[in-house]
């Protein structure tokens, strides 16, 4: 088994994959076009750590719960090791959108009966006490949830086995190609950056720029987060969600957002988006945005990679050229693959909750170790799923995935 891999992308996906393989004794060439890890979609000030239960306990719900449990253990291990992860285990309050949603949330708790320290439904009065602000509905309370600084997670992942990871920052891969048993990553001048038996694409929607991945239904969604000046002791001291989110004060700033616009490449902050985030903030905490001028706000724009079914893409990349478009593959097991080429991508807005588990799953798939997920969930995140018969013609739908909050 080869013990050397190239990882393209040093965000949450790439740093997680690199960390898990390095923990197994692999050497990693990590290639990142930015000057440091976590400067793309993983560069927001804070992301939310919480699962997303559902009444039917569907695949998305099961995957987010598994990711949540795995992420908390991983984050605690990084913290115990003294690595530079910044996170706050404040708890997350997920308020109901309306009375019907509140009834559904209550029913989920009644049916699934989670431990009280994992999830419970709180009424409006208790929700208001938790938030430190009057709210319109009750909702789910996740005592073990919180916020995470995504860039610090990338740094911590890479620092854990630093001697095994060779970073190539400010380095753009223009072409990947396979020569004999090695994958090569080359720059725009055709110069070799690195070569290894295994290559992992963790570079968000840019993965589609390579011919071998051009068939993937990856799209980028522009998300603008607003930064609100905040006193440390001001409420809320927890994360509160309701078709958006607001965080506690982090270094004097509170994050509120986020907007969601597919295939919008504008990188500059927009006042209209700040206004939208303030409207979401008022939906979460009525009256909270009073006196806040959107023209005076800072913030950040990121571009999140999405898949049509809202599930990530983790695993071996299919050889799309070997599949007749008129006769898509009948099964994942029979699907032709490109030996040594893998993908970890499509996290959307759930990179915080999925990345640690995704890195572990990918490392297990590469090394042949026992998998950390049930077989049906492994198949559900297989990148080849979009080339299966009955699905291959649907991935290009213009409908954006629903974002829960």
Secondary structure, 3 states (H helix, E strand, C coil): CCCEEEEECCCHHHHHHHHHHHHCCCEEEEECCCCCCCCCCCCCCCEEECCCCCCCCCHHHHHHHHHHHHHHHHHHHHHHCCCCCCEECCCEEEECCCHHHHHHHHHHHHHHCCCCCCCEEECHHHHHHHHCCCCCCCEEEECCCEEECHHHHHHHHHHHCHHHEEEECCCCCCEEEEECCEEEEECCCCCEEEEECEEEECCHHHHHHCHHHCCCCCEEEEEEEEEEECCCCCCCCCEEECCCEECCCECCEEEEECCCEECCCCCCCCHHHHHHHHHHHHHHCCCCCCCCCHHHCEEEEEEEEECCCCCCEEEEEECHHHCCCCCCECCCCCCCEEEEEEEEECCCCCHHHHHHHHHHHHHHHHHCCCCCCCHHHHHHCCHHHHHECCCCCCCCCCCCCCCCC
